[in-house]
Amino acid sequence: MSTLSPVSPNPATTGDSPAPGAGGAAEPGEAAAPEGAVTEAPPRRPAPFSRANLVQTIAGGYLPLILATLVVFLPLLWMLLSSFKQPGEIITMDLKLLPDSVNLENYRTAMTTVPFGQFFMNSLIVTAVGSTVKVILAILTAYALVFVRFPFKNAIFVLILVALMVPPQVSILPNYILIAGMGGKNTLWGIILPGLGTAFGTFLLRQHFRTLPGSILEAAEIDGAGHWRRLWQVVVPVSVPSIATVALVTVVSEWNDYIWPLIITDRPETMTLPVGLTLLQNSEGNGSGWGILMAGAVLVIVPILLVFAALQRYIVAGLTQGSVTG
Amino acid sequence: MTRLLTDRPPAVAEAGKASPRRPRWSGRTRRDFFVFLALALPNLALIAVFTYLPLINNIYYSTLDWTLGSASATVVGLGNYITFFTSPDAANVLGTTAVFTLVTVGGSMALGLLVALALNSKVRGTTFARSAVFAPYVLSGVGVGLVWLFIFDPGYGVLAWLLRGIGQQSPQWINDPQLSLVMVILVYVWKNLGYCAVVFLAGLQSLPQDVMEAAALDGANGFRRFVNMSLPLLSPTTFFLLITTMLSSLQAFDLIRIMTPLGNGTSTLIYEAYLQAFGAFNRAGYSAAISVVLFAILLIITVLQLRFVERKVHYS
């Protein structure tokens, strides 16, 4: 496709970092002066291990990175450490950095005060069902918008763009009245259904599908492949990173979704984790309960951290495409 | 190369123009019509019922004096809007929304750009650091809010301990409306700046290397290259971020709900709409009116953004 620009990531290699040579291969003389650093470019290349060069690398390169990483990790580490602390270790004027022991009492209390196991199962079901349906709908709609001829495609795309800009929160009251009227209050389907239409996934995949070289589809077309086969055997296989991105972002937002489950459930049997955590906050929301609340926070945060650690490559690659090409 | 790049128009701007990719096959057009409907209709129907229909319903509900759960409602026309705009609520809520949105968008984008520049340096460990700073963006707002609420706790929080170390009393973050807003903004920026950083980094890494090198050879130093070349070339990325962060700031709910449940000083439009309908009062009609006001603001911003992008933003 003639419009494919040399700088946009090649769809076949999008799993890896963007353009080869953009980050990896350092130019001579550039190594010590990061792009955009507020320093004069060194007139001559300094010796690789000279004192000035080392200081500059550490101050300009490592220090900001370490600082940024610590700002992110210290609060989360504090959450984990505090979840093992007994009330006596928290209610004290001297800060105790480490807990006396890895004591799971707070977790036990959190589980018995509110049905956390049930919340976990509910979150799991809502996330699995909701994400699967949303990703499939996004793939189908994006394919239709890019590759199938239809008279009002641009108008439909504008409607999807506008839907993307409508905060779901604006719709909570009417949706509450609609779903409650259908008998969906305190049910899992009532939690899942209103969020199934996906403007975000459609938008992101459409942007990606538009960058695919038309030649690969034309080849499949000449071979006699219909839309369905072109979708699943050509477009989807070369779009795995983008689809993984949509899937991951969807899983994360379903798992973390708060306002809608908060409104549509008021009984513990159908609450998801974030809503359950609010319930826990109500019963333990005084000074002595911080350890228990941190245990609850660990239970809602750590699963997503693990998913993110395993799949972040895809979300970063996908966001790169979404922003650079969009 | 420049010509090739501009061949592909930006997504937001090109909606509305036809894109003739292929020659027409007349026999195929009819079948494609139904294929399109089969593929896209389920999603479009869901969006219509649960995103667009509520907008219309909201407008209808906003004309009612109606207590949520009550069987009867009185039509009051614009009464709810008049009540909102003539009460001190309006100035408070609109002011809080403006401050929250502007500071969080500006803060996470500025800090995000700084972090992106650090991540773009050619040292080891940037891949790990990139994932690390991105992590808070994907975490539950409820969990994160609780963790920070503990840190801000005036009695037993880390911040209070640090302040005691320099002989200061911890401020009452929760009870003081202005400090509540500061607290929520800080945590929101902490949670979102990694997203901006990663997107900016992608933008930085996609800058045309040959042009940047040519500028370096011509003697432009790092700072000048950044201001005169990187920043203008980054404008599509900046614009993308401006849209996405503004949208998410206007939708911010989780942190506000968990950190300041009463909305004391932190009642943005969305939170006020929630409190009015699902808080103590169950004022459904009034809440719907606030939602409509919010939507009108979003619509204006969106239209302005769409006009802006066609003229000013650099795309190649």
Interface residues (C-beta under 8 A of the other chain):
Chain A: S2 T3 L4 S5 P6 V7 S8 S17 P18 A19 G21 A22 G23 A26 E27 E30 A31 A33 P34 E35 G36 A37 V38 T39 E40 A41 T57 G60 G61 Y62 P64 L65 A68 T69 V71 V72 F73 P75 L76 W78 M79 S82 I90 I91 T92 M93 L95 L137 A138 L140 T141 Y143 A144 L145 V148 R149 F150 P151 K153 N154 I156 F157 V158 L159 I160 L161 V162 A163 L164 M165 V166 P167 P168 Q169 V170 S171 I172 L173 P174 N175 Y176 I177 L178 L193 P194 G195 L196 G197 T198 A199 T202 R206 Q207 R210 G214 H227 V252 W255 N256 Y258 I259 L262 I263 L273 P274 L277 T278 Q281 G287 W290 L293 M294 G296 A297 V298 V300 I301 I304 L305 F308 A309 Q312 I315 V316 L319 T320 G322 S323 V324 T325 G326
Chain B: M1 L4 L5 D7 R8 P10 A11 V12 A15 G16 K17 A18 R21 R22 R28 T29 D32 F33 V35 F36 L39 A40 P42 N43 L44 A45 L46 I47 A48 V49 F50 T51 Y52 L53 P54 L55 N57 N58 Y61 L68 L114 V115 L117 A118 L119 N120 S121 K122 V123 G125 T126 T127 F128 A129 R130 S131 A132 V133 F134 A135 P136 V138 L139 S140 G141 V142 G143 V144 L146 V147 W148 F150 I151 D153 G155 Y156 V158 W161 R164 W190 G194 Y195 A197 V198 V199 A202 G203 L204 Q205 S206 P208 Q209 M212 E213 A216 N221 G222 F223 R225 F226 S230 P236 T237 F240 L241 L247 L250 Q251 F253 D254 R257 I258 I270 A273 Y274 A277 F278 A284 S287 A288 S291 L294 F295 L298 T302 S316
